[in-house]
Each structure stands twice: as C-alpha cells, then as structure tokens.
Amino acid sequence: MPRYQAAILRGDEILLIQHREHAGRAYWTFPGGGREAGESEEDCVRREMREETGLEVEVLGLLLDDHISDPFDGSPRHFKTYLCHILSGEAAPGYEPEPEASEFYAIVKVGWFTLHDESDWGELLMKDPLTYPTLLKVRAALDGWQKKPGKDRLE
C-alpha cells in the first residue's frame, strides 16, 4: 500500500515532521500516510497535512512516485509524493489518529529545511537511510518541475 506524502514548500524551504518513537528513536520524515476507504489520493494528502501539520494545502500534482527497498528490513515500499502549496495555517506538530501508529510514536516537531543548502539539515536527517535519499529525489524532481511550462506556483 503506498504512503501518500507531501512536499510542502515555503520559498526554498521544505517542511518535514519529526517522529519520536516511544522507545526513544527520533527521525525526520515527510508528512503523510495511508488512504482511507473511498478517499482520493489528493484528499488523503490534504487530510494527512491537516492532521500532521495543521496546514490546509492545495495539491498541485504528483511530484515523485518512488518504489524502494526498505533500508531497515528489505521490504518493498511505495511512496507517492505530492507537491503542495499552503493555503492557510501555521505548521505545528499534529497527531496520529490511528491507534496502531500513536501507540508506536508521536509527532514532536516540524522543521523547515533549506532545499539547496544541506548545511542546516543536521546529522539526524543526513544519516537517515530513508528520508535523506527521498529528500534528494524530491529536490531533483522539484528542479525538473520548475522548468515545466505552467508549473510556476511554488511560492
């Protein structure tokens, strides 16, 4: 089952959320999650952004459709990352409504990371075997997106 996530931009910055497992491990990730029954992919992304960041977003389009092998257990993973524009709200740590997720971790921080300057990414993000490579792919996809005709709404 794909994970539907968002690349939310503010200028040259991208929003990530920090999960902290109840066992203590913390990591940065893109906000997102799974689709509910009868929900479109875009509706899923909008709902997940409200829940996890407090933001109302406009979904501009599919930015990245990525199939990878999970670096922790080798299982296949599917991520669909949508480019989103903030309509309203201030980014803040949200919540996980699914009991199976909230029993395992909490969303403890949001952070804006400069896309083209890795010096502010920090060790926690730079050494993450899942989010760091995905962030590099998103950055490359965004560079291509900005060159497409009619795709200039990245404010």
N, C-alpha and C positions, 0 to 999 in steps of 0.2 A: 504494500500500500504506500503510495507516495506521501511525502511530507511536503505540504504547501507552505512556503515561507516567503518573506518579503525583503526586498532591498529597498529600504526607505532612505531617501536622500535629503540632506539639508546642505545645499551648496556642494562642496567637495567632501562632505562627511556622510558616513553611513551608520545607521543605527543597529546596534547589537544588544542583546539582553544577556545577563549573566545568570546562569542556573547555579544553585548550590545544592548539592546532594545532602541529604540529612546525615550521611556518613562523613561529610566534610569536604569532598572534592568540589571545586568550582571550575566553571568553564564558560566562555562566551559562545553564543550561537545566534543565528538569525531567528527572529520571532516567527513562529509558525506552528503548524500541527496538522492533524488529520481532518478529513472531510466528514461531516455528519450526513446522515441519510437525506437524500433529496436536495443537498446543497451543491451549488455550482462551485467550481474551483475558485472563481473570483469572490463569491460570497464567503467561502471558507477563509480566504486570505483577509478579507475585511473583518470578519468576526474574530479571527485569531489576533489581529492587530488591536482591536478594542480590548480583548481580554488580557493580552500580554503586555501592552504598552500604553493603553488608554487613548490611543490615537484613532481618529476617523481618517481613512485613507481612500484615495481613488486608485484603482488598479489600472495601470497604464498598459500592461501587457506582459507576456511571458518573456523573461529575460534569459533563463537558463533551465534546461531540462537535463539533469545530470544523473547518470547511473554509476554508482561506485561500489566498491567492496568496502564494508565497514572495517576501519583500521583496528578495531578492538577485537572483533570476533570473526571477521571474514565474510559475514552475511551480506547479501546484496541489499543495497539501499537505493532509493529513488527520491530525488529532491527536485521539486519544481519551484523555482524562484521567480517571483513576480516583481516587476518594478512598480513602486508605489509612490504616490505624491500625497503629502499631508494636507488634508482638508481642514482639520481642526484638532485641538487638544495639545497637551504638553506631554512629552514622553516621560513615563514613570513606570517603575516595576509593577506589573499586573499580577495575575494569578493564573493558576491551572485549575479549571473546573473539574477535570477528570480525576476521580479518586485515585486511580492507579498511578497517575503522574504526580499528584500532590503528595502522595504517601512517600514518594521517592526523592523529590526535590522541590525547591521553591525558586521563584524568580526574585532575585535580590537587588539587581542593579540594571540600569540601562546606560549605555555609553555611546557617544558619537566618536567615530574613528575616521581620521583623515584618509581618504582612499589612496591618494598618491604620495603619502609620506608615512612609511611604516615606522618611523621613529617614535610615534605615540601609541603604537599598538600594544606594547608591553609583552613580557615573556609569556604570560598566561595564554594570550592569543597566538603569539608567534610559534609556540610549541604545540598548539592543539592540532592533532593529526586529522581532524575532520573539518573544523571551521576555517583554519588558516588556508588550506588549499581551495576550499569553496570560495572564500573571500577573494583569492587571486583570480579565480574563474569569473566571479561576478564582476570584478574590476575590469577584466579584459572584455567581457560581454558588454559592459556599460560603455566602454570606449567605442565598441562597434555600434552600439545602439545610438549614440550621439551623432554618428555620421549618417544615419538613415534619414532620408527626407521625411519631414513631418514629425520627427521624434525629438522635439526640442523642449519638452515640458519637464525639465529636470530641476526646477527651482525648489 
